[in-house]
Amino acid sequence: VFAARRVPLPPNQFRLLLYLALNADRVVDQRELVRELWGFVGSDSEARELIKTHVRLIRRKLGWNEESNNYLQSVRGFGYMLSPPGESADKHDAEP
């Protein structure tokens, strides 16, 4: 339930969001996500495209975008991080 409404997510997207939630406030490498969630080691470009697609779908379903409610942050060239509401994305702009 998100914002008092049920948001169905396919298993892959649910596991991705759950993994990021369990690692909240930590930038998680895209290859780590692919390895942990799909069980294989892919190249950087394969991991980037796979994760980027699922993140885009999750954001769309939850109504998150770059301008508002962007709790699911991308860290360019590295991975993704889930931050609790109220935290500034600016503090995560530095290299991990």
Beta strands, then each sheet from edge to edge (+ up, - down):
strand 1: 28-29
strand 2: 72-75
strand 3: 79-82
sheet 1: 1+ 3- 2+
end
